[in-house]
Amino acid sequence: MDPRGTLDQADRQEHPAGGAEGTVQVERGQAFMADRLEESVFPSRTLGWKNPNNVRRGWRVIREAIGLGWVTPHVFRRTAATLLDDAKLTARQIADVLGHSRPSMTQDHYLGRGSVHPAAAAALDSAFRQASRMPL
């Protein structure tokens, strides 16, 4: 199958909603072709799966060319963990999403880093204000 025309074909086809092969399914407002789920989004030259090392290399070249060399797949992982933490999911739930067997691993390496703690800021501010009033 030629992947270049897949989206155009999907847009032109008028399939009824349902789960049969070749029909459009709608989940959470998104339409997709049930028989297209196993296809590669960015296929290799032979229309198969790309070698992960080649994907990483290409991604690195693009990132560096546009000045975003620091954006690695791990950055996306940390961002996902932060978003889930901000959404008040438990460490266990976030660990499950990240594939960690121990929530402590998730907490130690992904959560709470760089967090602003207003109570700590207030305590330090108060201490500095008191110290500045003391005579030398």
JOBEL-V734938 format. One record per pair of residues at least 4 apart in sequence whose ideal C-beta (glycine too) atoms are under 8 Angstrom apart, sorted by sequence separation. I is the first residue (numbers start at 1). J is the second residue. D is the distance in Angstrom with one decimal. If there is no record, write none. Layout:
[[I & J & D] [I & J & D]]
//
This chain:
[[2 & 6 & 7.6] [5 & 9 & 5.4] [6 & 10 & 6.3] [7 & 11 & 6.3] [8 & 12 & 6.4] [9 & 13 & 6.2] [19 & 23 & 7.0] [26 & 30 & 6.9] [32 & 36 & 6.7] [33 & 37 & 7.7] [39 & 43 & 7.5] [40 & 44 & 7.4] [43 & 47 & 4.7] [44 & 48 & 5.0] [50 & 54 & 5.3] [51 & 55 & 7.2] [52 & 56 & 6.3] [53 & 57 & 6.3] [54 & 58 & 6.3] [55 & 59 & 6.1] [56 & 60 & 6.2] [57 & 61 & 6.6] [58 & 62 & 6.4] [59 & 63 & 6.2] [60 & 64 & 6.3] [61 & 65 & 6.2] [62 & 66 & 6.5] [64 & 68 & 7.8] [71 & 75 & 5.3] [72 & 76 & 7.9] [73 & 77 & 6.6] [74 & 78 & 6.4] [75 & 79 & 6.2] [76 & 80 & 6.3] [77 & 81 & 6.6] [78 & 82 & 6.3] [79 & 83 & 6.3] [80 & 84 & 6.3] [81 & 85 & 6.2] [82 & 86 & 6.2] [83 & 87 & 6.3] [85 & 89 & 6.8] [89 & 93 & 4.2] [90 & 94 & 7.1] [91 & 95 & 6.0] [92 & 96 & 6.5] [93 & 97 & 6.8] [94 & 98 & 6.3] [95 & 99 & 7.9] [96 & 100 & 7.8] [101 & 105 & 7.5] [102 & 106 & 7.5] [103 & 107 & 6.1] [104 & 108 & 6.0] [105 & 109 & 6.2] [106 & 110 & 5.1] [107 & 111 & 5.0] [117 & 121 & 6.6] [118 & 122 & 6.2] [119 & 123 & 6.4] [120 & 124 & 6.4] [121 & 125 & 6.1] [122 & 126 & 6.3] [123 & 127 & 6.5] [124 & 128 & 6.3] [125 & 129 & 6.3] [126 & 130 & 6.4] [127 & 131 & 6.2] [128 & 132 & 6.2] [129 & 133 & 6.9] [130 & 134 & 7.2] [1 & 6 & 7.1] [18 & 23 & 4.7] [26 & 31 & 5.2] [27 & 32 & 7.7] [32 & 37 & 7.1] [43 & 48 & 6.4] [44 & 49 & 6.5] [50 & 55 & 5.2] [63 & 68 & 4.7] [64 & 69 & 4.5] [70 & 75 & 7.1] [71 & 76 & 7.9] [84 & 89 & 4.6] [89 & 94 & 5.4] [95 & 100 & 4.0] [100 & 105 & 4.6] [106 & 111 & 6.2] [107 & 112 & 6.9] [116 & 121 & 7.3] [17 & 23 & 7.1] [19 & 25 & 6.1] [25 & 31 & 7.1] [43 & 49 & 7.4] [44 & 50 & 4.7] [63 & 69 & 5.1] [95 & 101 & 7.5] [100 & 106 & 4.9] [15 & 22 & 6.7] [16 & 23 & 6.2] [17 & 24 & 6.2] [18 & 25 & 7.0] [24 & 31 & 5.0] [25 & 32 & 6.2] [40 & 47 & 7.5] [43 & 50 & 7.2] [44 & 51 & 7.7] [63 & 70 & 7.8] [95 & 102 & 6.8] [15 & 23 & 4.3] [16 & 24 & 7.7] [17 & 25 & 6.6] [24 & 32 & 7.2] [25 & 33 & 8.0] [40 & 48 & 7.0] [42 & 50 & 6.6] [63 & 71 & 5.4] [95 & 103 & 4.5] [98 & 106 & 6.0] [15 & 24 & 4.5] [17 & 26 & 5.4] [24 & 33 & 6.5] [25 & 34 & 5.3] [40 & 49 & 5.5] [60 & 69 & 7.6] [63 & 72 & 7.9] [84 & 93 & 7.1] [85 & 94 & 6.3] [94 & 103 & 7.6] [23 & 33 & 7.9] [24 & 34 & 7.9] [40 & 50 & 7.1] [44 & 54 & 8.0] [84 & 94 & 4.7] [95 & 105 & 6.9] [13 & 24 & 7.4] [22 & 33 & 7.2] [23 & 34 & 6.3] [92 & 103 & 4.8] [95 & 106 & 4.1] [22 & 34 & 7.2] [91 & 103 & 3.9] [94 & 106 & 5.3] [98 & 110 & 6.9] [21 & 34 & 6.0] [22 & 35 & 5.4] [42 & 55 & 7.7] [81 & 94 & 5.7] [84 & 97 & 6.4] [90 & 103 & 7.7] [91 & 104 & 7.9] [10 & 24 & 7.6] [20 & 34 & 7.4] [21 & 35 & 4.8] [59 & 73 & 7.9] [19 & 34 & 6.3] [91 & 106 & 5.4] [81 & 97 & 7.9] [91 & 107 & 5.1] [94 & 110 & 7.2] [56 & 73 & 8.0] [80 & 97 & 7.0] [81 & 98 & 6.2] [94 & 111 & 7.0] [80 & 98 & 7.5] [91 & 111 & 6.5] [77 & 98 & 6.7] [10 & 32 & 8.0] [10 & 33 & 5.4] [81 & 106 & 6.9] [85 & 110 & 7.8] [10 & 36 & 7.3] [85 & 111 & 5.1] [6 & 33 & 8.0] [85 & 112 & 7.7] [82 & 110 & 7.6] [81 & 110 & 3.9] [82 & 111 & 7.8] [6 & 36 & 6.6] [81 & 111 & 6.4] [78 & 110 & 6.1] [6 & 39 & 7.4] [77 & 110 & 7.8] [3 & 39 & 7.0] [3 & 40 & 7.4] [1 & 39 & 7.4] [3 & 43 & 5.4] [3 & 47 & 6.5] [2 & 47 & 7.8] [1 & 47 & 7.1]]
//
